[in-house]
Structures are given as C-alpha cells and as structure tokens.
C-alpha cells in the first residue's frame, strides 16, 4: 500500500471561490458575525479561571474580557 501523497496535475484541479450562499449550505462549519457576543462561549485563545465564586475570562493578550458567576 502506497501511503505517499501524489502530486496533482493542473487538469485534475477544479478550484473556485465560495460565496456566502455556498458557505451557508455547508453543515458542520463555523460561522462568525463580527461584533456578536455570546456569554456562553469561552475565548479559548486567552483562558479562564475562577476565584472567590467568580469566573474571569481572558483575551489573547491576558486582559480580563468578562467576569461572571461560577456555576
């Protein structure tokens, strides 16, 4: 069994740009609308910690981006 990737010829490629309607038709992807905030979503780039019954969420630079109660 050959597990090495093979090089594709240009004639085998069929690339095209996707527009918003194409992306909307795809299941299982992630969509993002600028300016949308959801308190149930944690920004995993920074982190989160709990202290004195509060949950602090950090942005990518380490700044506190939100404070909530610990469930």
Secondary structure, DSSP 4 states (H G I P E B T S, - for coil): ---SPPPPPGGG-------HHHHHT-SS-----TT---TT---TTTEEEEETTEEEEE-TTS-EEEEEE--
